[in-house]
Amino acid sequence: MISRARSEALFAEALERIPGGVNSPVRAFRAVGGQPFFVDRARGARVWDVDGREYIDYVCTWGPAILGHAHPGIIRAIQQAAEHGTSFGIPNPLEVKLARLICEAMPSIEKVRLCNSGTEATMSAIRLARGFTRRDKIIKFEGCYHGHVDSLLVKAGSGALTLGHPDSAGVPASFVEHTLVLPFNDLEAAQAALAAHPGEVAGIILEPVPGNSGLYLPQPGYLEGLQKIASADGALLIFDEVMTGFRLAWGGAQSIFGIEPDLTCLGKVIGGGLPVGAFGGRREIMDCLAPLGPVYQAGTLSGNPLAMAAGIAALEELRAADAYRQLETRGQQLEEGMRAAARRASVPVRFQRMGSMFCAYFTDQPVDRLSDALKSDRARFAKYFHGMLEEGIYVAPSQFEAGFLSAAHTEADIDATIRAAAKALAGL
């Protein structure tokens, strides 16, 4: 049995000082049992824990590490920026450069406001949508997680779903009375909601490819249909691409599906591994923000030079390299190998993937929405998770989180992962 004595000691102390021993709930391993390990360092596609154990990593800091951990270009950019100061609270040239890169990559974004997290981005986008339309109601979808925003913590995904409490305590009912929650991939439900509240819905917010209930894809015509009915009603279509932006493609999921939303929320990849968020869209909407307009949003650390430098380095590397083609190749290799391993083990697994994002649901039924995901065998997933961990493969410690590939994953890494999966599945 492998010793995890140092991780166990750190977790024991953390439990005394930090609620649940973690600073983000899903890290606590509550959904799979056992105790989390503590990381000492990471490089490329691997992390090493404080007890010296090495893992091939498919969490990739929950998405941002698309180029792998400790990418030399990103580290160098952070070091160079830090030599000039770590924070100014004054405009700096790097903010302008990152904003230009984002706008060039996503034509739907004519102006962008940088902030500090995906939660800030979605919270601000909702406020902006309400201010621009002068309407109150928001439509969201079951299982889509948009950060820990009070009005959006209703049938949310990610850690809220993982812990079995998709509705958070501490959120007054009055805060969510204007939030309409619908099933994903059901256009008729969205049409009915708009018809029931004509002229009242400020915006429809969704992950175009939901990655916080595992991973499922929009059915053909669904996103186009949402855009059409939102436009007809005067509601704004808001894409939460905090996870998918610059990960699925240079222009995000919206470039793949050929849809230009009114507002887009970003995070993760655009910070190169440092805390960051952004929201942007049409010029006339964005100009409603202070100091030009009446919708207030601010942040002392917004446009932080270290985060800007890291994000610029990440995006420039993605644009210059053949990263997306390589990620698709590795994704196909992983998908084919995992499906073959499940067949050989006679274990029902629904392996779903888009680009460098994936999820293995323990079910033999299609998964197109939250209600489908909830039918998967979570007890079997927990056993699989620990089997993979024992083989040195780290996947997300929850059935309801997407996995991620990085450009640092090699063909040999994928082969090793498939062999580990075959062993873990055989043990079920």
Secondary structure as UniProt FT lines:
FT   HELIX           5..17
FT   HELIX           19..21
FT   HELIX           25..28
FT   TURN            30..32
FT   STRAND          39..44
FT   STRAND          46..49
FT   TURN            50..51
FT   STRAND          54..57
FT   HELIX           60..62
FT   TURN            63..64
FT   TURN            66..67
FT   HELIX           72..82
FT   TURN            83..84
FT   HELIX           93..105
FT   TURN            107..108
FT   STRAND          111..115
FT   HELIX           118..133
FT   STRAND          137..141
FT   TURN            142..143
FT   HELIX           150..152
FT   HELIX           158..162
FT   TURN            163..164
FT   TURN            169..170
FT   HELIX           173..175
FT   TURN            177..178
FT   STRAND          179..182
FT   TURN            184..185
FT   HELIX           187..196
FT   TURN            198..200
FT   STRAND          201..206
FT   TURN            220..221
FT   HELIX           222..233
FT   STRAND          236..240
FT   TURN            242..244
FT   TURN            246..248
FT   TURN            250..251
FT   HELIX           252..257
FT   STRAND          263..267
FT   HELIX           268..271
FT   TURN            272..273
FT   STRAND          277..281
FT   HELIX           283..286
FT   TURN            287..288
FT   TURN            290..292
FT   TURN            300..303
FT   HELIX           305..320
FT   HELIX           323..345
FT   STRAND          350..354
FT   TURN            355..356
FT   STRAND          357..361
FT   HELIX           370..373
FT   TURN            374..375
FT   HELIX           378..390
FT   TURN            391..392
FT   STRAND          393..394
FT   TURN            399..400
FT   STRAND          403..404
FT   TURN            407..408
FT   HELIX           411..426
//
